[in-house]
Amino acid sequence: MNAEIIAVGSELLLGQIVNTNARFLSRQLADLGINVFYHTVVGDNPERLKQAVKVAQERAEFILFTGGLGPTKDDLTKDTIAAQLGKQLVMDQEAMVSIEHYFKKTNREMTENNRRQALVIDGSIILKNDNGMAPGMFLTTENHKYMLLPGPPSEMEPMFTKYGQEAIAGMFGRQAKIESRVLRFFGIGEAALEAKIEDLIDAQSNPTIAPLAGDSEVTLRLTARDDTSETAQTLIDRVEADIMARVGEFFYGYDETSLMAELSKLLKEKDLTLTAAESLTGGMFQQELTSIPGVSSIFKGGIVCYSNEAKIGLVNIPPETIGTFGAVSSECAKELAVNAALILNADIGISFTGVAGPDELEGRPAGTVYIGISIKGQPAYAEKLQLGGSRKAIRTRAVKYGCFLLLNRLAGTRKR
Protein backbone atom coordinates (compact mmCIF):
# COMPACT_ATOMS: atom_id res chain seq x y z
CA MET A 1 0.00 0.00 0.00
CA ASN A 2 1.25 3.50 -0.80
CA ALA A 3 0.40 6.62 1.15
CA GLU A 4 0.50 10.40 0.96
CA ILE A 5 0.63 12.77 3.94
CA ILE A 6 -1.09 16.12 3.58
CA ALA A 7 -0.27 18.70 6.26
CA VAL A 8 -2.78 21.54 6.46
CA GLY A 9 -1.85 24.96 7.85
CA SER A 10 -0.67 28.28 6.47
CA GLU A 11 1.80 28.52 9.37
CA LEU A 12 3.74 25.64 7.77
CA LEU A 13 4.03 27.48 4.45
CA LEU A 14 5.09 30.67 6.20
CA GLY A 15 7.88 28.85 7.99
CA GLN A 16 6.48 29.67 11.42
CA ILE A 17 6.59 26.00 12.45
CA VAL A 18 8.36 22.91 11.12
CA ASN A 19 6.38 19.98 9.71
CA THR A 20 7.57 17.38 12.23
CA ASN A 21 4.26 15.50 11.85
CA ALA A 22 5.21 14.26 8.38
CA ARG A 23 8.55 12.96 9.65
CA PHE A 24 6.88 11.14 12.56
CA LEU A 25 4.14 9.59 10.41
CA SER A 26 6.59 8.54 7.68
CA ARG A 27 8.66 6.59 10.19
CA GLN A 28 5.59 5.02 11.78
CA LEU A 29 4.12 4.01 8.43
CA ALA A 30 7.46 2.54 7.32
CA ASP A 31 7.38 0.35 10.43
CA LEU A 32 3.92 -0.81 9.34
CA GLY A 33 5.07 -1.69 5.83
CA ILE A 34 3.30 1.24 4.17
CA ASN A 35 5.24 3.26 1.60
CA VAL A 36 4.98 7.06 1.81
CA PHE A 37 5.55 8.40 -1.69
CA TYR A 38 4.55 12.05 -1.24
CA HIS A 39 4.42 14.83 1.37
CA THR A 40 2.12 17.76 0.62
CA VAL A 41 1.65 21.00 2.55
CA VAL A 42 -1.45 23.12 1.94
CA GLY A 43 -2.51 26.41 3.47
CA ASP A 44 -5.86 27.06 5.17
CA ASN A 45 -7.74 27.33 1.90
CA PRO A 46 -10.58 24.91 1.03
CA GLU A 47 -10.12 25.17 -2.75
CA ARG A 48 -6.40 24.43 -2.62
CA LEU A 49 -6.99 21.60 -0.15
CA LYS A 50 -9.64 20.19 -2.48
CA GLN A 51 -7.18 20.22 -5.36
CA ALA A 52 -4.50 18.56 -3.21
CA VAL A 53 -6.93 15.79 -2.30
CA LYS A 54 -7.79 15.19 -5.96
CA VAL A 55 -4.11 14.86 -6.82
CA ALA A 56 -3.47 12.55 -3.87
CA GLN A 57 -6.40 10.32 -4.85
CA GLU A 58 -4.74 9.73 -8.21
CA ARG A 59 -1.44 8.53 -6.73
CA ALA A 60 -2.11 7.12 -3.26
CA GLU A 61 -4.39 4.53 -1.71
CA PHE A 62 -4.03 5.84 1.84
CA ILE A 63 -4.19 9.60 2.52
CA LEU A 64 -3.37 11.02 5.94
CA PHE A 65 -4.18 14.60 6.98
CA THR A 66 -2.74 16.54 9.90
CA GLY A 67 -4.10 19.85 11.09
CA GLY A 68 -7.29 21.82 10.47
CA LEU A 69 -9.51 20.07 13.03
CA GLY A 70 -9.70 22.94 15.52
CA PRO A 71 -12.57 25.32 16.40
CA THR A 72 -11.75 28.37 14.27
CA LYS A 73 -12.99 29.31 10.80
CA ASP A 74 -9.68 28.44 9.15
CA ASP A 75 -9.88 24.86 10.47
CA LEU A 76 -11.55 23.42 7.38
CA THR A 77 -9.98 19.99 6.87
CA LYS A 78 -12.88 17.78 7.88
CA ASP A 79 -15.43 20.09 6.20
CA THR A 80 -13.49 19.94 2.94
CA ILE A 81 -12.92 16.17 3.05
CA ALA A 82 -16.56 15.49 3.93
CA ALA A 83 -17.73 17.60 0.99
CA GLN A 84 -15.23 15.90 -1.30
CA LEU A 85 -16.52 12.47 -0.33
CA GLY A 86 -20.18 13.46 -0.36
CA LYS A 87 -20.59 12.82 3.36
CA GLN A 88 -22.11 14.78 6.25
CA LEU A 89 -20.54 15.99 9.47
CA VAL A 90 -22.26 14.60 12.56
CA MET A 91 -21.81 15.26 16.27
CA ASP A 92 -19.76 12.71 18.19
CA GLN A 93 -21.36 12.75 21.62
CA GLU A 94 -18.38 11.19 23.42
CA ALA A 95 -16.09 13.90 22.06
CA MET A 96 -18.63 16.58 22.99
CA VAL A 97 -18.82 15.33 26.59
CA SER A 98 -15.02 15.29 26.77
CA ILE A 99 -14.80 18.89 25.51
CA GLU A 100 -17.44 20.11 27.98
CA HIS A 101 -15.66 18.30 30.81
CA TYR A 102 -12.38 20.00 29.87
CA PHE A 103 -13.86 23.49 30.14
CA LYS A 104 -15.57 22.69 33.45
CA LYS A 105 -12.37 21.22 34.84
CA THR A 106 -10.31 24.27 33.86
CA ASN A 107 -13.07 26.65 35.01
CA ARG A 108 -13.24 28.32 31.60
CA GLU A 109 -16.25 29.37 29.55
CA MET A 110 -16.78 27.25 26.43
CA THR A 111 -17.53 29.33 23.36
CA GLU A 112 -19.98 28.00 20.79
CA ASN A 113 -17.34 27.40 18.12
CA ASN A 114 -15.67 24.77 20.33
CA ARG A 115 -18.60 22.48 19.50
CA ARG A 116 -17.17 22.26 15.99
CA GLN A 117 -14.33 20.15 17.33
CA ALA A 118 -16.78 17.34 18.16
CA LEU A 119 -18.05 17.15 14.56
CA VAL A 120 -16.83 14.07 12.68
CA ILE A 121 -17.35 12.67 9.19
CA ASP A 122 -20.34 10.34 9.16
CA GLY A 123 -19.35 6.67 9.01
CA SER A 124 -15.79 7.14 10.19
CA ILE A 125 -14.01 5.28 12.97
CA ILE A 126 -13.34 7.79 15.75
CA LEU A 127 -9.81 8.14 17.10
CA LYS A 128 -9.99 9.50 20.65
CA ASN A 129 -7.96 12.55 21.59
CA ASP A 130 -6.58 11.88 25.08
CA ASN A 131 -4.42 15.02 25.00
CA GLY A 132 -6.70 17.60 23.43
CA MET A 133 -10.25 18.14 22.20
CA ALA A 134 -10.66 17.41 18.48
CA PRO A 135 -10.99 13.65 17.77
CA GLY A 136 -9.33 12.04 14.77
CA MET A 137 -11.07 9.97 12.11
CA PHE A 138 -10.42 6.95 9.93
CA LEU A 139 -12.71 6.07 7.03
CA THR A 140 -12.73 3.80 4.04
CA THR A 141 -14.23 4.26 0.60
CA GLU A 142 -14.21 1.87 -2.34
CA ASN A 143 -10.75 2.91 -3.54
CA HIS A 144 -9.12 4.84 -0.68
CA LYS A 145 -8.45 5.00 3.03
CA TYR A 146 -8.40 8.36 4.86
CA MET A 147 -7.09 9.31 8.27
CA LEU A 148 -7.57 12.77 9.79
CA LEU A 149 -5.34 13.72 12.72
CA PRO A 150 -4.94 16.92 14.76
CA GLY A 151 -2.04 19.26 14.02
CA PRO A 152 -0.33 19.70 17.42
CA PRO A 153 2.31 16.93 17.73
CA SER A 154 1.47 16.52 21.43
CA GLU A 155 -2.01 15.40 20.34
CA MET A 156 -1.26 13.76 16.99
CA GLU A 157 1.58 11.44 18.02
CA PRO A 158 -0.15 9.69 20.97
CA MET A 159 -3.41 9.50 19.01
CA PHE A 160 -1.72 7.75 16.11
CA THR A 161 0.30 5.44 18.33
CA LYS A 162 -2.63 4.41 20.53
CA TYR A 163 -5.58 4.44 18.11
CA GLY A 164 -4.35 5.06 14.55
CA GLN A 165 -2.12 2.01 14.40
CA GLU A 166 -4.96 -0.18 15.61
CA ALA A 167 -7.21 1.16 12.83
CA ILE A 168 -4.49 0.45 10.26
CA ALA A 169 -4.02 -3.09 11.61
CA GLY A 170 -7.73 -3.65 11.04
CA MET A 171 -7.24 -2.49 7.47
CA PHE A 172 -4.83 -5.39 6.90
CA GLY A 173 -6.86 -7.88 8.91
CA ARG A 174 -6.31 -8.23 12.63
CA GLN A 175 -4.30 -11.41 12.29
CA ALA A 176 -1.53 -9.67 10.34
CA LYS A 177 1.61 -8.93 12.34
CA ILE A 178 4.11 -6.31 11.21
CA GLU A 179 7.70 -6.39 12.44
CA SER A 180 10.53 -3.97 11.71
CA ARG A 181 14.27 -3.94 12.37
CA VAL A 182 16.87 -1.25 11.66
CA LEU A 183 20.45 -2.23 10.77
CA ARG A 184 23.07 0.48 11.32
CA PHE A 185 26.28 0.80 9.28
CA PHE A 186 29.33 3.04 9.46
CA GLY A 187 32.34 3.47 7.19
CA ILE A 188 30.43 2.94 3.94
CA GLY A 189 28.42 5.48 1.95
CA GLU A 190 24.77 5.08 1.02
CA ALA A 191 25.56 4.63 -2.68
CA ALA A 192 28.27 2.05 -2.03
CA LEU A 193 26.08 0.06 0.35
CA GLU A 194 23.14 0.13 -2.03
CA ALA A 195 25.35 -1.05 -4.90
CA LYS A 196 26.37 -4.11 -2.89
CA ILE A 197 22.76 -5.12 -2.13
CA GLU A 198 21.06 -3.67 -5.22
CA ASP A 199 19.63 -7.02 -6.32
CA LEU A 200 18.10 -7.57 -2.87
CA ILE A 201 16.46 -4.13 -2.99
CA ASP A 202 15.17 -4.72 -6.53
CA ALA A 203 13.67 -8.06 -5.50
CA GLN A 204 12.11 -6.82 -2.26
CA SER A 205 8.46 -7.46 -1.54
CA ASN A 206 8.11 -8.93 1.93
CA PRO A 207 10.29 -7.97 3.77
CA THR A 208 10.86 -4.51 2.37
CA ILE A 209 14.32 -2.86 2.51
CA ALA A 210 14.47 0.90 3.02
CA PRO A 211 17.93 2.59 2.97
CA LEU A 212 18.43 5.90 4.74
CA ALA A 213 21.56 8.05 4.93
CA GLY A 214 22.29 9.73 8.26
CA ASP A 215 25.14 11.78 9.69
CA SER A 216 28.08 9.82 8.22
CA GLU A 217 26.04 6.65 8.71
CA VAL A 218 23.63 4.51 6.72
CA THR A 219 20.66 2.56 8.02
CA LEU A 220 18.55 -0.17 6.45
CA ARG A 221 15.01 -0.61 7.75
CA LEU A 222 13.70 -4.14 7.19
CA THR A 223 9.92 -4.56 7.52
CA ALA A 224 7.96 -7.81 7.21
CA ARG A 225 4.29 -8.68 7.52
CA ASP A 226 3.00 -12.19 8.23
CA ASP A 227 0.43 -14.11 10.26
CA THR A 228 2.59 -14.16 13.39
CA SER A 229 5.38 -12.04 14.81
CA GLU A 230 7.64 -15.09 14.82
CA THR A 231 7.27 -15.80 11.11
CA ALA A 232 7.68 -12.10 10.29
CA GLN A 233 10.91 -12.05 12.32
CA THR A 234 12.09 -15.17 10.48
CA LEU A 235 11.57 -13.42 7.14
CA ILE A 236 13.64 -10.49 8.40
CA ASP A 237 16.35 -12.84 9.69
CA ARG A 238 16.81 -14.36 6.22
CA VAL A 239 17.16 -11.00 4.49
CA GLU A 240 19.48 -9.73 7.22
CA ALA A 241 21.74 -12.76 6.73
CA ASP A 242 22.01 -11.99 3.00
CA ILE A 243 22.83 -8.35 3.74
CA MET A 244 25.41 -9.19 6.41
CA ALA A 245 27.20 -11.59 4.05
CA ARG A 246 27.92 -8.58 1.82
CA VAL A 247 28.33 -5.57 4.11
CA GLY A 248 28.60 -7.05 7.61
CA GLU A 249 32.04 -5.53 8.14
CA PHE A 250 30.40 -2.10 8.33
CA PHE A 251 27.56 -3.12 10.69
CA TYR A 252 27.62 -1.90 14.27
CA GLY A 253 24.15 -2.14 15.84
CA TYR A 254 20.39 -2.32 15.69
CA ASP A 255 17.49 0.12 15.87
CA GLU A 256 17.98 3.36 17.87
CA THR A 257 21.50 2.72 19.17
CA SER A 258 24.62 4.77 18.39
CA LEU A 259 28.32 4.06 17.92
CA MET A 260 29.12 5.54 21.33
CA ALA A 261 26.33 3.57 23.02
CA GLU A 262 27.61 0.34 21.47
CA LEU A 263 31.18 1.13 22.54
CA SER A 264 30.07 1.86 26.10
CA LYS A 265 28.10 -1.40 26.22
CA LEU A 266 31.03 -3.42 24.90
CA LEU A 267 33.49 -1.92 27.38
CA LYS A 268 31.14 -2.80 30.23
CA GLU A 269 30.77 -6.35 28.93
CA LYS A 270 34.55 -6.74 28.79
CA ASP A 271 35.14 -4.88 32.08
CA LEU A 272 37.58 -2.47 30.41
CA THR A 273 38.31 1.17 31.26
CA LEU A 274 38.95 3.97 28.78
CA THR A 275 40.56 7.39 28.63
CA ALA A 276 41.03 9.91 25.82
CA ALA A 277 43.56 12.55 24.82
CA GLU A 278 41.93 14.99 22.41
CA SER A 279 43.58 17.67 20.33
CA LEU A 280 41.60 17.87 17.06
CA THR A 281 38.24 17.08 18.68
CA GLY A 282 38.69 19.33 21.73
CA GLY A 283 36.74 17.10 24.13
CA MET A 284 33.92 16.05 21.79
CA PHE A 285 34.63 12.34 22.29
CA GLN A 286 34.51 12.70 26.07
CA GLN A 287 31.40 14.87 25.95
CA GLU A 288 29.50 12.32 23.88
CA LEU A 289 30.72 9.41 26.00
CA THR A 290 29.67 11.06 29.27
CA SER A 291 26.20 11.79 27.89
CA ILE A 292 25.49 8.06 28.23
CA PRO A 293 24.22 7.02 31.68
CA GLY A 294 26.45 4.73 33.72
CA VAL A 295 29.77 5.38 31.95
CA SER A 296 31.55 6.21 35.19
CA SER A 297 32.31 2.49 35.52
CA ILE A 298 34.34 2.48 32.31
CA PHE A 299 35.52 6.08 31.77
CA LYS A 300 38.50 7.21 33.85
CA GLY A 301 38.51 10.79 32.60
CA GLY A 302 40.42 12.44 29.80
CA ILE A 303 42.71 15.22 28.66
CA VAL A 304 42.09 18.01 26.16
CA CYS A 305 45.54 18.89 24.80
CA TYR A 306 44.80 21.30 21.99
CA SER A 307 48.14 23.09 21.98
CA ASN A 308 51.60 21.58 21.62
CA GLU A 309 52.43 22.93 25.09
CA ALA A 310 49.50 20.94 26.52
CA LYS A 311 50.62 17.80 24.70
CA ILE A 312 54.08 18.16 26.21
CA GLY A 313 53.06 19.35 29.68
CA LEU A 314 49.89 17.32 30.28
CA VAL A 315 50.43 14.11 28.27
CA ASN A 316 54.23 13.92 28.47
CA ILE A 317 54.80 13.92 24.72
CA PRO A 318 58.56 14.39 24.12
CA PRO A 319 59.30 17.68 22.34
CA GLU A 320 61.43 15.64 19.90
CA THR A 321 58.34 13.78 18.71
CA ILE A 322 56.59 16.99 17.76
CA GLY A 323 59.78 18.53 16.41
CA THR A 324 60.60 15.52 14.23
CA PHE A 325 57.18 14.24 13.14
CA GLY A 326 54.77 17.06 13.99
CA ALA A 327 51.69 17.13 16.19
CA VAL A 328 49.65 15.86 13.22
CA SER A 329 51.32 12.47 12.85
CA SER A 330 50.87 8.81 13.64
CA GLU A 331 53.81 8.97 16.05
CA CYS A 332 52.19 11.74 18.08
CA ALA A 333 48.77 10.03 17.99
CA LYS A 334 50.21 6.76 19.33
CA GLU A 335 52.15 8.45 22.12
CA LEU A 336 49.09 10.48 23.13
CA ALA A 337 47.02 7.29 23.45
CA VAL A 338 49.74 5.36 25.32
CA ASN A 339 50.58 8.16 27.74
CA ALA A 340 46.96 9.07 28.49
CA ALA A 341 46.26 5.44 29.44
CA LEU A 342 49.34 5.41 31.72
CA ILE A 343 48.52 8.74 33.37
CA LEU A 344 44.93 7.78 34.14
CA ASN A 345 45.59 4.05 34.72
CA ALA A 346 43.12 2.96 32.04
CA ASP A 347 43.03 -0.25 30.00
CA ILE A 348 42.53 1.68 26.77
CA GLY A 349 43.69 5.05 25.53
CA ILE A 350 42.37 6.77 22.42
CA SER A 351 43.66 10.00 20.91
CA PHE A 352 42.62 12.43 18.19
CA THR A 353 44.97 14.79 16.40
CA GLY A 354 44.67 16.38 12.97
CA VAL A 355 43.63 19.36 10.89
CA ALA A 356 40.00 20.47 11.15
CA GLY A 357 40.55 23.34 8.74
CA PRO A 358 39.82 25.48 6.93
CA ASP A 359 43.58 26.08 6.62
CA GLU A 360 46.30 23.46 6.40
CA LEU A 361 48.61 22.75 9.35
CA GLU A 362 52.18 21.48 9.31
CA GLY A 363 51.87 21.16 5.55
CA ARG A 364 48.91 18.79 5.87
CA PRO A 365 45.54 19.61 4.29
CA ALA A 366 42.29 20.09 6.17
CA GLY A 367 40.63 16.76 6.94
CA THR A 368 43.89 14.95 7.80
CA VAL A 369 43.13 12.97 10.95
CA TYR A 370 45.15 10.54 13.06
CA ILE A 371 43.43 8.39 15.67
CA GLY A 372 45.73 6.64 18.10
CA ILE A 373 44.66 3.54 20.03
CA SER A 374 46.49 1.86 22.90
CA ILE A 375 45.05 -1.33 24.42
CA LYS A 376 46.77 -2.93 27.39
CA GLY A 377 48.88 -5.90 26.27
CA GLN A 378 48.80 -4.90 22.58
CA PRO A 379 51.04 -2.69 20.45
CA ALA A 380 49.72 0.84 20.02
CA TYR A 381 48.72 1.86 16.51
CA ALA A 382 47.37 4.87 14.67
CA GLU A 383 44.83 5.12 11.88
CA LYS A 384 45.18 7.87 9.29
CA LEU A 385 42.01 9.27 7.73
CA GLN A 386 41.38 11.91 5.09
CA LEU A 387 37.94 13.30 5.81
CA GLY A 388 35.93 15.84 3.85
CA GLY A 389 33.34 18.42 4.74
CA SER A 390 33.20 21.39 7.07
CA ARG A 391 35.30 21.88 10.17
CA LYS A 392 32.40 20.63 12.31
CA ALA A 393 31.80 17.62 10.06
CA ILE A 394 35.46 16.59 10.18
CA ARG A 395 35.52 16.68 13.98
CA THR A 396 32.19 14.86 14.31
CA ARG A 397 33.20 12.13 11.88
CA ALA A 398 36.56 11.72 13.62
CA VAL A 399 34.76 10.92 16.89
CA LYS A 400 32.57 8.37 15.14
CA TYR A 401 35.54 6.76 13.44
CA GLY A 402 37.26 6.50 16.81
CA CYS A 403 34.27 4.62 18.22
CA PHE A 404 34.10 2.35 15.18
CA LEU A 405 37.81 1.53 15.26
CA LEU A 406 37.61 0.59 18.93
CA LEU A 407 34.50 -1.51 18.36
CA ASN A 408 36.21 -3.48 15.61
CA ARG A 409 39.42 -3.92 17.58
CA LEU A 410 37.54 -5.18 20.65
CA ALA A 411 34.89 -7.19 18.80
CA GLY A 412 36.29 -10.67 19.46
CA THR A 413 33.24 -11.59 21.51
CA ARG A 414 30.93 -8.94 20.14
CA LYS A 415 27.41 -10.18 19.45
CA ARG A 416 25.48 -9.38 16.31
C-alpha positions in Angstrom: 0.0 0.0 0.0 1.3 3.5 -0.8 0.4 6.6 1.2 0.5 10.4 1.0 0.6 12.8 3.9 -1.1 16.1 3.6 -0.3 18.7 6.3 -2.8 21.5 6.5 -1.9 25.0 7.9 -0.7 28.3 6.5 1.8 28.5 9.4 3.7 25.6 7.8 4.0 27.5 4.4 5.1 30.7 6.2 7.9 28.8 8.0 6.5 29.7 11.4 6.6 26.0 12.5 8.4 22.9 11.1 6.4 20.0 9.7 7.6 17.4 12.2 4.3 15.5 11.9 5.2 14.3 8.4 8.5 13.0 9.7 6.9 11.1 12.6 4.1 9.6 10.4 6.6 8.5 7.7 8.7 6.6 10.2 5.6 5.0 11.8 4.1 4.0 8.4 7.5 2.5 7.3 7.4 0.4 10.4 3.9 -0.8 9.3 5.1 -1.7 5.8 3.3 1.2 4.2 5.2 3.3 1.6 5.0 7.1 1.8 5.6 8.4 -1.7 4.6 12.1 -1.2 4.4 14.8 1.4 2.1 17.8 0.6 1.7 21.0 2.6 -1.5 23.1 1.9 -2.5 26.4 3.5 -5.9 27.1 5.2 -7.7 27.3 1.9 -10.6 24.9 1.0 -10.1 25.2 -2.7 -6.4 24.4 -2.6 -7.0 21.6 -0.2 -9.6 20.2 -2.5 -7.2 20.2 -5.4 -4.5 18.6 -3.2 -6.9 15.8 -2.3 -7.8 15.2 -6.0 -4.1 14.9 -6.8 -3.5 12.5 -3.9 -6.4 10.3 -4.9 -4.7 9.7 -8.2 -1.4 8.5 -6.7 -2.1 7.1 -3.3 -4.4 4.5 -1.7 -4.0 5.8 1.8 -4.2 9.6 2.5 -3.4 11.0 5.9 -4.2 14.6 7.0 -2.7 16.5 9.9 -4.1 19.9 11.1 -7.3 21.8 10.5 -9.5 20.1 13.0 -9.7 22.9 15.5 -12.6 25.3 16.4 -11.7 28.4 14.3 -13.0 29.3 10.8 -9.7 28.4 9.1 -9.9 24.9 10.5 -11.5 23.4 7.4 -10.0 20.0 6.9 -12.9 17.8 7.9 -15.4 20.1 6.2 -13.5 19.9 2.9 -12.9 16.2 3.1 -16.6 15.5 3.9 -17.7 17.6 1.0 -15.2 15.9 -1.3 -16.5 12.5 -0.3 -20.2 13.5 -0.4 -20.6 12.8 3.4 -22.1 14.8 6.2 -20.5 16.0 9.5 -22.3 14.6 12.6 -21.8 15.3 16.3 -19.8 12.7 18.2 -21.4 12.8 21.6 -18.4 11.2 23.4 -16.1 13.9 22.1 -18.6 16.6 23.0 -18.8 15.3 26.6 -15.0 15.3 26.8 -14.8 18.9 25.5 -17.4 20.1 28.0 -15.7 18.3 30.8 -12.4 20.0 29.9 -13.9 23.5 30.1 -15.6 22.7 33.5 -12.4 21.2 34.8 -10.3 24.3 33.9 -13.1 26.6 35.0 -13.2 28.3 31.6 -16.2 29.4 29.6 -16.8 27.2 26.4 -17.5 29.3 23.4 -20.0 28.0 20.8 -17.3 27.4 18.1 -15.7 24.8 20.3 -18.6 22.5 19.5 -17.2 22.3 16.0 -14.3 20.1 17.3 -16.8 17.3 18.2 -18.1 17.1 14.6 -16.8 14.1 12.7 -17.4 12.7 9.2 -20.3 10.3 9.2 -19.4 6.7 9.0 -15.8 7.1 10.2 -14.0 5.3 13.0 -13.3 7.8 15.8 -9.8 8.1 17.1 -10.0 9.5 20.7 -8.0 12.5 21.6 -6.6 11.9 25.1 -4.4 15.0 25.0 -6.7 17.6 23.4 -10.2 18.1 22.2 -10.7 17.4 18.5 -11.0 13.6 17.8 -9.3 12.0 14.8 -11.1 10.0 12.1 -10.4 6.9 9.9 -12.7 6.1 7.0 -12.7 3.8 4.0 -14.2 4.3 0.6 -14.2 1.9 -2.3 -10.7 2.9 -3.5 -9.1 4.8 -0.7 -8.5 5.0 3.0 -8.4 8.4 4.9 -7.1 9.3 8.3 -7.6 12.8 9.8 -5.3 13.7 12.7 -4.9 16.9 14.8 -2.0 19.3 14.0 -0.3 19.7 17.4 2.3 16.9 17.7 1.5 16.5 21.4 -2.0 15.4 20.3 -1.3 13.8 17.0 1.6 11.4 18.0 -0.1 9.7 21.0 -3.4 9.5 19.0 -1.7 7.8 16.1 0.3 5.4 18.3 -2.6 4.4 20.5 -5.6 4.4 18.1 -4.4 5.1 14.6 -2.1 2.0 14.4 -5.0 -0.2 15.6 -7.2 1.2 12.8 -4.5 0.5 10.3 -4.0 -3.1 11.6 -7.7 -3.6 11.0 -7.2 -2.5 7.5 -4.8 -5.4 6.9 -6.9 -7.9 8.9 -6.3 -8.2 12.6 -4.3 -11.4 12.3 -1.5 -9.7 10.3 1.6 -8.9 12.3 4.1 -6.3 11.2 7.7 -6.4 12.4 10.5 -4.0 11.7 14.3 -3.9 12.4 16.9 -1.3 11.7 20.5 -2.2 10.8 23.1 0.5 11.3 26.3 0.8 9.3 29.3 3.0 9.5 32.3 3.5 7.2 30.4 2.9 3.9 28.4 5.5 2.0 24.8 5.1 1.0 25.6 4.6 -2.7 28.3 2.0 -2.0 26.1 0.1 0.4 23.1 0.1 -2.0 25.4 -1.1 -4.9 26.4 -4.1 -2.9 22.8 -5.1 -2.1 21.1 -3.7 -5.2 19.6 -7.0 -6.3 18.1 -7.6 -2.9 16.5 -4.1 -3.0 15.2 -4.7 -6.5 13.7 -8.1 -5.5 12.1 -6.8 -2.3 8.5 -7.5 -1.5 8.1 -8.9 1.9 10.3 -8.0 3.8 10.9 -4.5 2.4 14.3 -2.9 2.5 14.5 0.9 3.0 17.9 2.6 3.0 18.4 5.9 4.7 21.6 8.1 4.9 22.3 9.7 8.3 25.1 11.8 9.7 28.1 9.8 8.2 26.0 6.7 8.7 23.6 4.5 6.7 20.7 2.6 8.0 18.5 -0.2 6.5 15.0 -0.6 7.8 13.7 -4.1 7.2 9.9 -4.6 7.5 8.0 -7.8 7.2 4.3 -8.7 7.5 3.0 -12.2 8.2 0.4 -14.1 10.3 2.6 -14.2 13.4 5.4 -12.0 14.8 7.6 -15.1 14.8 7.3 -15.8 11.1 7.7 -12.1 10.3 10.9 -12.1 12.3 12.1 -15.2 10.5 11.6 -13.4 7.1 13.6 -10.5 8.4 16.4 -12.8 9.7 16.8 -14.4 6.2 17.2 -11.0 4.5 19.5 -9.7 7.2 21.7 -12.8 6.7 22.0 -12.0 3.0 22.8 -8.3 3.7 25.4 -9.2 6.4 27.2 -11.6 4.1 27.9 -8.6 1.8 28.3 -5.6 4.1 28.6 -7.1 7.6 32.0 -5.5 8.1 30.4 -2.1 8.3 27.6 -3.1 10.7 27.6 -1.9 14.3 24.2 -2.1 15.8 20.4 -2.3 15.7 17.5 0.1 15.9 18.0 3.4 17.9 21.5 2.7 19.2 24.6 4.8 18.4 28.3 4.1 17.9 29.1 5.5 21.3 26.3 3.6 23.0 27.6 0.3 21.5 31.2 1.1 22.5 30.1 1.9 26.1 28.1 -1.4 26.2 31.0 -3.4 24.9 33.5 -1.9 27.4 31.1 -2.8 30.2 30.8 -6.4 28.9 34.6 -6.7 28.8 35.1 -4.9 32.1 37.6 -2.5 30.4 38.3 1.2 31.3 38.9 4.0 28.8 40.6 7.4 28.6 41.0 9.9 25.8 43.6 12.5 24.8 41.9 15.0 22.4 43.6 17.7 20.3 41.6 17.9 17.1 38.2 17.1 18.7 38.7 19.3 21.7 36.7 17.1 24.1 33.9 16.1 21.8 34.6 12.3 22.3 34.5 12.7 26.1 31.4 14.9 25.9 29.5 12.3 23.9 30.7 9.4 26.0 29.7 11.1 29.3 26.2 11.8 27.9 25.5 8.1 28.2 24.2 7.0 31.7 26.5 4.7 33.7 29.8 5.4 31.9 31.5 6.2 35.2 32.3 2.5 35.5 34.3 2.5 32.3 35.5 6.1 31.8 38.5 7.2 33.9 38.5 10.8 32.6 40.4 12.4 29.8 42.7 15.2 28.7 42.1 18.0 26.2 45.5 18.9 24.8 44.8 21.3 22.0 48.1 23.1 22.0 51.6 21.6 21.6 52.4 22.9 25.1 49.5 20.9 26.5 50.6 17.8 24.7 54.1 18.2 26.2 53.1 19.4 29.7 49.9 17.3 30.3 50.4 14.1 28.3 54.2 13.9 28.5 54.8 13.9 24.7 58.6 14.4 24.1 59.3 17.7 22.3 61.4 15.6 19.9 58.3 13.8 18.7 56.6 17.0 17.8 59.8 18.5 16.4 60.6 15.5 14.2 57.2 14.2 13.1 54.8 17.1 14.0 51.7 17.1 16.2 49.7 15.9 13.2 51.3 12.5 12.8 50.9 8.8 13.6 53.8 9.0 16.1 52.2 11.7 18.1 48.8 10.0 18.0 50.2 6.8 19.3 52.1 8.5 22.1 49.1 10.5 23.1 47.0 7.3 23.5 49.7 5.4 25.3 50.6 8.2 27.7 47.0 9.1 28.5 46.3 5.4 29.4 49.3 5.4 31.7 48.5 8.7 33.4 44.9 7.8 34.1 45.6 4.1 34.7 43.1 3.0 32.0 43.0 -0.2 30.0 42.5 1.7 26.8 43.7 5.1 25.5 42.4 6.8 22.4 43.7 10.0 20.9 42.6 12.4 18.2 45.0 14.8 16.4 44.7 16.4 13.0 43.6 19.4 10.9 40.0 20.5 11.2 40.6 23.3 8.7 39.8 25.5 6.9 43.6 26.1 6.6 46.3 23.5 6.4 48.6 22.7 9.4 52.2 21.5 9.3 51.9 21.2 5.6 48.9 18.8 5.9 45.5 19.6 4.3 42.3 20.1 6.2 40.6 16.8 6.9 43.9 15.0 7.8 43.1 13.0 11.0 45.2 10.5 13.1 43.4 8.4 15.7 45.7 6.6 18.1 44.7 3.5 20.0 46.5 1.9 22.9 45.1 -1.3 24.4 46.8 -2.9 27.4 48.9 -5.9 26.3 48.8 -4.9 22.6 51.0 -2.7 20.4 49.7 0.8 20.0 48.7 1.9 16.5 47.4 4.9 14.7 44.8 5.1 11.9 45.2 7.9 9.3 42.0 9.3 7.7 41.4 11.9 5.1 37.9 13.3 5.8 35.9 15.8 3.9 33.3 18.4 4.7 33.2 21.4 7.1 35.3 21.9 10.2 32.4 20.6 12.3 31.8 17.6 10.1 35.5 16.6 10.2 35.5 16.7 14.0 32.2 14.9 14.3 33.2 12.1 11.9 36.6 11.7 13.6 34.8 10.9 16.9 32.6 8.4 15.1 35.5 6.8 13.4 37.3 6.5 16.8 34.3 4.6 18.2 34.1 2.4 15.2 37.8 1.5 15.3 37.6 0.6 18.9 34.5 -1.5 18.4 36.2 -3.5 15.6 39.4 -3.9 17.6 37.5 -5.2 20.7 34.9 -7.2 18.8 36.3 -10.7 19.5 33.2 -11.6 21.5 30.9 -8.9 20.1 27.4 -10.2 19.5 25.5 -9.4 16.3 
